[in-house]
Amino acid sequence: MIAGAAHLARLARAGFVFAREGVFGAIDPADLPAQARMPVSLARLAERRTGDGSALRLAAALTRLGPTYVKLGQFLATRPDVVGVTLARDLESLQDKMPPFPQAQAEATVAAALGMPIGQAFAAFGPAVAAASIAQVHRAEVTTDAGPRAVAVKVLRPGVDRRFRADLESFYFAARAAERHSAEARRLRLVEVVDTLARSVVLEMDFRLEAAAIAEMAENTREDPDFRVPGVDWDRTARGVLTLEWVEGTPLYDHAALRARGFDLPRLGRAVMQSFLRHALRDGFFHADMHPGNLFVDAEGRIVAVDFGIMGRLAPKERRFLAEILHGFITRDYRRAAEVHFEAGYVPPHHSVDSFAQAIRAIGEPIHKRAAAEISMAKLLTLLFEVTGLFDMRTRPELLLLQKTMVVVEGVARTLDPRLDMWSTAEPVVREWVERYLGPAGRIEGAGQGALEVGRFLGAVPELLTRASNIAGQLDIATRDGVHLAPATVEAIGRAEARRNRWGSAALWVIAVLLAVLLWRVM
């Protein structure tokens, strides 16, 4: 009861902040269930009148509520199936910028995490150069045999893990309550949405995992001519501290500086788009937060990415799905694009392949009648997911993250070259993947992997037979003697039954009192 009251208090505060910032003013009451219209109308009475648009009001409310809500907003920007396409696009503009915490606190955090004095770990440790909801970044120097070397030190915000735990528990409380009372909430699987957010936050707050992601991407992109990642200083990296090579480069958003240094902006636009597709298709592992603030151009003209807190993965099946879908639209082979959806199990088999091919043809044909600069690959994926919803295609979180990143990457590429031809840019990467994995060499390799799987299965047959024999014996004992529960299980059932009886008795007493009051009033 106490925990429930605390959750309600935190959620009520959040509701007041949303009301105060005018977030509910962007909601059309006609779209709400009848029982929700009155509370929303009452909430609007507390609205602080501003001239800001709905996106700015929502961003202001989330920022006021703190780091967990900022992360929630960024996460929901990747889930248009939950919040709708319009709100998801509004949330994409949410900037994760917070005031820095004090220098002394940062130095104490670093010293505690590394287990050594700050002066022993770094020759110099400067003030914060950027601050976000989870961490802030400092420029520092380390001493090497070749002399001082600049590094970037990412420091976890003190106390942020406790704040996240408390807020996430409130989100779980709200999601479970919604699923109990709403069929739509159960369809959207809100508890699972909070699960995904919680896992993402836990991973993002352990900088050792971010360092591992950087190292993995460094291996994947070692031979890429247009892309690289900063090196990790593992000796000065811990759960709450990440030390990386300092990136000396020009921010990708500073077009004037890029031109002054002689860089070809259209070439950089192609490099951003092709690098992302190469990572998604070839490696199945991509940077999922490629906004311009996280991208730099080094002296050799290569794209350098930073901030690897949010990463996306695609399994081989999803990679094949993406490649064949894009290839089908490029070549106008809509029948093949439709078949891929069914082969991957994304569309239930009771639907017609021909009907689905007709639906996606309605998306593809208008695209091929437009000028190259007007074609949006991100818009195509958005329309595709809307159509697949009509064919009972279940939400695929990994594909939604891919779609969200595609929108950002395409936007970055078009700022560098407004006339960028997305299809001619994507075609070499897609064709290379299709030829490599779906051509003769790929089929031979796939057959070899299939033979290995068969060999592993045959090798495991004796162990499987032994397990089956043990299970059969246990079932025979249970049938003859009954099922025996462990003492701890019996005790737990007893406690649960006692709690239920207590609540049942309390409910009966409440009902009895109410009846007595009613009878007294009648008499």
N, C-alpha and C positions, 0 to 999 in steps of 0.2 A: 504493500500500500504506500509506504513512504517513497519507494523508488518511483512508483507510478505518479505520485504527486509531484516529484521533482521533474519527471519528464514532462508532465503537463505544464508546469511552471516555465520550463525552458521553451517549450513549443508555443506557449501563450506569449512569451516575450518576443519570439520570432514573428508571430502573427501580428503583434502590435507594431513592430518595426516595418513589416511589409505594408500594413495599413497606413502608417505615418508617412512612408515614402511614396504612397500612391500607387503601389503595385496592383492593388485590386481594381483600380480605375481602368486598367487595360483589359479587364475580363468582361466579356459580353454576358450579362445575366441570362440571356436566352439560351446560352450553351450549358447552363448549370442545371443540376437536378433541382426540383422544386424546393426541397428542404434546405438547399445551400444558398438560395437567393437572398433570404432575409439576413443571415449572418454576414454575407458579403456587403449588402446595403448598409448594415450597421457599421461594419469595419470602415466604410468609406467616410463616415462622419469624422474619423480621426485623421483624415488625409491632410497632409501639408501641401498646399497648392504651390506648384512649380510649373515652369514652362517646359520641363524636360520631357523627352519622349519616353515611351514605355521601357525601352532597353536601358536608358540611363537610370531610370527610377529603380529598376530591378537590380542593376549593377550596384547602385548606391546602397540599397537595402542589404544585399549579400555582403558587401564590404563592411558595413556597420556591424553585422552579426558575427564577423570574425572568420578565421582561416578555414574552418570546416565548411561553412556555407559558401565561401568562395570556391572551394574545391567541388562542392556539390553542384554549383552552377556550371563550372567547367565540365564536370562529368556529364550533367544532363544535356549539355550542348552536343554530346555524342549520342544521345538517345532521343531522336525526334519521334520515335515510336511511342515514347512515354509522355513527352511534353508538347508534341506537335512541331511541325517544321518551322513555323514562324518564330515561336519562342526559342527553339534551339538555335536559330540563326541570330536572334538577339543576344543569347548567352555567349555566342562565339566572340563577341566584342568585349567580354568581361576581362579586365586586366588584373592579373595577380600581382598587385604592387602594394606593399605595406611599409609603414615607417620602420627604419632599422632599429634593432635593439642595441643597448649601449656597448661600446667597444670593450670595456672591462669584462662585461658578461660574455661576450664572444670569445675573448682570450681565455677566460676561465673554462668555458665549454670545450675549447680546443685542447687545452692542457689536460683536462680530466679525461677526454676521450682518447687522447694519444698516450696518456700515462707518463708525460714528461713536461717540464716547464716550457712555456711558449718560446722562450729565448733559445732553448736547446733544439726545438723542432724547426724554427724558422730564424733566418738572419734578420728579417724585418717582417712586420705584420701591420699592414696599413688599414685604414678605415673601410667600412663597407662601401662597395661600388654599386650594389643592387640588393634589394630586399623584397622577398615575397612572403607568402603565407606560411610556408614550411621552413624556409631557410633564407640566409643572406650570404652574399659572396664578398670576399675580401681579396685584395691584391697583396701578395706576400713575396718574399724572396727566400731561396734556399742556397746554401753554399755547396758548390761542386768542385771537382778538380779543375774544371775549365773556368771557374769563377762563379759569381752570383747568377742565379737563374730565376726568372719571374714565374710565379705559379698563381693559380686561382684557387682559393680555399672556400669551400661551401660549408657553412656552419648551421646545424639544426637549431631552430628557434627554441629557446628553453621553455619547458612546460607544455610544448605544443602537443605532445603525445597524450597527456592527460586531458587536454581540452578536446582533442579529437575523439578520445574514448567516450567521454561524457556525451558529446553531441551525437555520435553514432548510435549510442544506446537509445537516445531520444528518437532518432530516425527509425530505428528498429521498432520501437514502441508504436510510433505513428503508422508504420507500414503494416504491422500485424493487426492493428485496430482496423485499418482500412480494408485489409483482405478479409477480415471477419464479417464486415458489414457491406462490402461492395463486390459484386461480380466483376465489374470492370477492373478494380484493383487486383483481383485474383488473375484476370486475364493478362494484365501487364506485369504480374509477378513482382510486386513492389518490394517484397522482402528480398527477392533475388537481386533486385537493383541495388538495394543497400548493401547486400553481401559483396557485390562487385565493387562498389565504391569503397567499402572497408578494406578489401584485399588490395585495391589500388593504392590507398593511403598508406597501409602498412608497408607495402613494397617501396613506396616513394620516400618514406621516412627512414629507411635503412640504406645509407649511402654506399654500403659495401655492394648491395645489389645493383645500384646505379653504376658503380665502377665496373662490375661484371658485365653489364649491358654495353658499356663503352668498349670494353676489351673484346667482346664478341663482335660488335660492329666493326671494330678496327681490323679483326681477322677477315671478316667478310668483304671489306672494301679495300683491302691492301693493294689490289691491282687496279682499282678504279682511278681513271685519270682526272676526274673532275670533283672528287669528294674525299674528305678525310675527317677524322675525329681527333680531339686532343688526347695526348698520352696520359695515363694514370700514374700517379706517384703512390704506389701501394704502401710504402713505408709510412706515409703520413695520411693514411685513409683508415677510418674506423666507422662504427655504426652512425655516429653523429657528425663526422667530418669527412669531406671528400677533397682531395688535393689533386689538381690537374695542371697540365701544361697551360701557361697563359697564352691565349690566342691573340697574336698580333695580326689584326686584319681589319678590313673596312666593313662596317655593318651593311648588310644587304639592303636595308631600307634607305641608306644614304646615297641616293642616285647621283647627286652632284659630285660627291667625293669619288664614287666609282668611275664616273666619266673623267674626272680630273686625273685619275691614275691610269687612264687609258684602257679601262676594261670595256669589253663588248657586252652591253646589257642584254641584247637578244640572245647571245650565246649563253650568258648566265641563266636566263630564263629557261632555255632548253636543258641546261645542266641540272637545274633544280628538279624539273619535271622528270627527266630520265633517271636521275639518281633515285628519286622516290620509287618509281615503278620498278627499277632494278632491284632495290632492296626488298620490296614487297613480293615480287614474282620470283626472283632468283634465290633470295635468302629466306623469305618468309619471316623477316624480322625488320621492322621499320621504325623510324623516329616518328612518333605520333603527335608531336607538338612543334611542327616546322613553321612557326610564324616568323616574320622577318627579324624580330628581336633575338631569336636563337640561331641566326645564320650569319656568317661572316665570309668574306672573301680574302684569302691570304695573298701574299706577294706573287705567287705562281698562278693566281687565277682560279684556285680550287675553292669549292664551297666547304666551309668548316662549320659543323653543327655543334651546339652546346646544349646543356640541360636535357639529360636523358632520363628524367623522372617518369615520363609516360612513354611506353614502348608498345608496339603492336606486333602480334604474331599471327601468321597464317599457316595452317597445316597444309600438307601437299594437296589435299582435296580442295581446300579453299583457293590455293594458288592456281590450280588447274581451272577451277570455276572462273576465277577472275580473268585469266589469260584467254580462255576460250570465249568468254562473254565479250571481252574487248575485241578479240580477233573476229568474232561473228559480226559485230557492228561495223568494224572497219571494212570487212569484205562483203557485208550485207547478206551474210548467210544466217538468216534469222531462225531457220529450222534447226541448225546446229546449236545456236545459242539457246534455244528452247530445250533441246535434248539434254544439254549440260545440266540445266536446273533439275531435271528429273533423275538423271544419272547420279547427281550429288545427293539426292534425297531431299532437296530443299522444297520441292513442290510435291504434294501427295500424289500417288499414282492414279487416283480415281479421276484426276483432271485429264483433259485432252492435250496432247503435245501440240496438235495443230492449232487449237484455240489459243494456247499460250504463245505459239509462234506468231499468230495473228496479232496478239496484244503487243508484243514487243516490236513487231514491224511498225505498229502505229507510233512507237517512240523513235525508231531508227530512221524511217523514211524522211520525216521533216528535217532531220539533222543533215542528211546528205544533200538537201536542196538549199542549204545555207552556205554563206561564205565561211571559209576556214576560221576566220577570226571570231565568228559568232558561235562556234560550236563549243559547248561546255561539257567536258567529260564528267565533271562533278554533277551537273544537272542531269545528265543521262543516267547516272547511277541513282540519283534521287528519284527520278521518274520510274526507273526500273523497280526499285524497292516498293514504290507505291502500287505498281501494277501487280507485283508478286503478292502483295497483301490481299488482292482480290482472289488470288488462287491459293489462299490458306498457307502461304509460306510463313513459317515461324521466324520470329526475330532472331537474327544471328549477330550477337554483340561484336564479334571480331570484324564482321563486314561493315557494321555501322561505324566502328572506329576507323576503318579504312576509308569509308565514304567521307567522314568528317575531315580526315587528314587530306584526302583528295581535294576537298573544297578549299582548304587553306593553301595547299601547295599550288593549286591552279591559280588562286588569287595572287600569290607571290609571283608566279611565273608571268602572269599577264601585266603586273605592274612594271616588270622589266621589259616586256614586249607586248604592248596592247594588241598587236596583230598576230600573236603566236598561233600557229596552226597546231592544235592539240593532237590531232590524229596523226599527222606526219611526224610529230615529235615522239608520240608513243609507239608508232608502228615498228621501228627497228627493235625496240626492247621487247615488245610483245612477240614479234616474228621470231626473234632469236630464242625466246623461251619455248614457243610452240615447236620450232624445229628441233630444239635440243631435247625436249621431254616428251613430245608427242610424235616425233619423227621415228625413222627406223632405229636409230641408236638408242633413243629413249625407250622404245618398246622392248628392245633386247635387254636393256638394263632393268626395266620393270619385270621382265620374265625372270631374270636372274634373282632379283629380290624376292619374287614370288616363290622360287624354288628354295631359297634360304628359309622363308617362313614355313614352308611345308616340312623342311628338315627339322626346324626347331619344334614344330608340333609333334612330329613322329618321335623325337627324342624325349618329349615330355609325356608321351602316352603311358609308360609304366607308372609314373608318379600320379597321373590322373586316375588310373585304374585303382591304385592303392587308396587314394582319397575317396573314390566312389565306394570301395569296399568298407572303409571306416564309417562313412555316412550311412550305408545300408545297415551296418551293425548297430549304430546308435539309434536309427529309426526302429529297428526290431526291439531294442531294449525299451524305448519309449512306448511302443505299442503294447508291450507285455506288462511293464511295471508303472507306466504313467510318466509324465514329465516332472522332473525334480528341479525346483528353483533354488538358486544359491541363497544362503542366508541374507546376504546384502540386498538381493533383489526383493526378497520377502519383506525385509525391513523398509525398503524404499516404497513398496506398494502400500504398506501399512501407513507410512507417513502421509502419502498422497491421499489415501482414503480418509484419514483423520482430518486433513485440511479441508477436503470436500465436505465432510460432515459438519465441520465448524461453520463453513460458509453457508451450507444449507440450513443449519439451525439459525444462524443470524438472519438469513432471508425470511425464514418462517416467523421469527420474532418481529421483524419489521412489518411483515404483512399483518400479523396479529394486532400490532399497535395501530396501524392505519385503519383496520376494520373497527377497532374499538373507538377511534376518533370519529369515524363516519357514523357509527351507531349513536354515539353521544350527541352528535350534531343533529341527527334525525329526531332523536327523542327530545 
